[in-house]
Amino acid sequence: MDFRDRVRAEKAELDEKLAKLKAFFDTPIFAGLDEAEQQRMRAQDEAMCDYSNALKARIDAFPA
């Protein structure tokens, strides 16, 4: 496995975690959290999206 494969795998794992986090936002458990914790989780979501976009940019720049 070369570094490109590792970057692709890292993005796939991150995107899976991100999808689970986004799904959690629609649960009664999330709704029951205090506002400060909800905001921290939304900040986490934003950071993970930025990270995923950075990995996508790297992957898109790989030579064909």
Helices and strands as residue ranges (DSSP letters): H 3-24, H 28-32, H 35-61
